[in-house]
Amino acid sequence: MKAAPLAGTRVLDLSTMIAAPLAASLMSDWGASVIKVEQPGHGDHVRRFGAQSDGQGLYWKTLSRGKRALAVDLHDPAGQDLVRRLASTHDVLIENFRPGTLERWNLGPDILHEANPSLVILRMTAYGQFGPYRTRAGFGTLAEAMSGIASVTGFADRPPLLPALPLADVLAGFLSSSAVLAALLRRARDGSGETIDFAIYEAALKAVELQVLEYDSNGTLHTRRGNQIEDAAPRGAYRCGDGRWIALSGSTQAVAERVLRTIGGDELVNDPRFKSNVERVENADALDKLIDEWCAQRTQEDALETFSAMGCAVGPLESIDTMLENEQVVARGSIATVDDPDLGPLRMTNVYPRFEETPLPVPAPGHARVGGQTRAILEDELGLTGAEIDRLFAAGTVA
């Protein structure tokens, strides 16, 4: 079996919460060795974010999977020196403090690159390293609002709707990890390091890119239309007679005609209201009503089978509990069960995407104790003696 794609790549993760740690988590999934640096005592805020089990944050368990736990006080000059020494032997450093913070800690890119000219530094903040918003506090929620995502999400007669999940943070994690890999690929060619200035709101902008072009070219300003979109019809969520739901999309003429033929035969295909996408979007409410009536007479299973047999783009609209039992999810092992020494078996997402030549296991869940592997890391990575480490512990530099 081939080595993991990122085997031998060393990552120093100084970041907190979701977006930047996710970038490091993905690299860990793909085989990189990742050290998670936390502030002594309270550690990463995500340890206390969201649902807990036996006093441990469940999101922490997956965001920090595969990472070794090191606690260093970055306010302490001795702690700063430890991070500089670690950075000199690592390939990537990830941070998401407000602009200027690393510089105040004597860990700015100029100092880090002096110690390691080939280091790739990912700097992630809500708004980036420059501009009038640069020093503002921010999370993914504000990126979803500022980018325009919330303004077109929800129903017209209700307020804008923010996603009920960390959408911008996850988009940022995906995009920033790609940026790091691009920098590493160039470094493999010429040995040069890089500093990546990543703004979370710019990742969210990629989700509304088509609407930017539409407004700029045609003056089109999209509004909230519930489950409909102004680009294509039919498109939405439809309730079946057994109370379960399906999702349906007719984004091309051929697929839309298959939907029409399924629910109303050729007569509906030739209906002037639904002849082309332009007419279907104009008459989306009428089309949705016909689909609703058709679905209401069938179970979810019957509706899915009938639409699928006709070549329609259709799928079940699952809740988390039913998604876990979905036959496609089960067949691909999209959700994996991982043994956690503190909480027992935990179900979490598998390693995505799949590398066919290198099947990758899900890394071990995040360490329960802040700095739980501090001593071993300082011994292995920096060659410190027991006495030297004891002095650092006694001074509160590490924990």
Buried (B, 14 or more C-beta within 10 A) or exposed (E): EEEBBBEEBBBBBBBBBBBBBBBBBBBBBBBBBBBBBBBBEEBBBBBBBEEEEEEBBBBBBBBBBBBBBBBBBBEBEBBBBBBBBBBBEBBBBBBBBBBEBBEEBBBBBEBBBEBBEBBBBBBBBBBBBEEEBBEEEBBBBBBBBBBBBBBBBBEEEEEBBBBEEBBBBBBBBBBBBEBBBEBBEBBEEEEEBBBBBBBBBBBBBEBBEEBEEBBEEEEEEBEBBBBBBBEBBBBBBBBBEEEBBBBBBBBEEEBBBBBBBBBBEEEBBEBEEBBEBEBBBBBBEEBBEBBBEBBEEBBBEBBBEBBEEBBBBBBBBBEEEEBEEBEEBEEEEBBEEBEBEBBEEBEBEBBEEEEEEBEBEBBBBBBBEBBBBBBEBBBEBBEBEEEEBEBBBEEEBBB
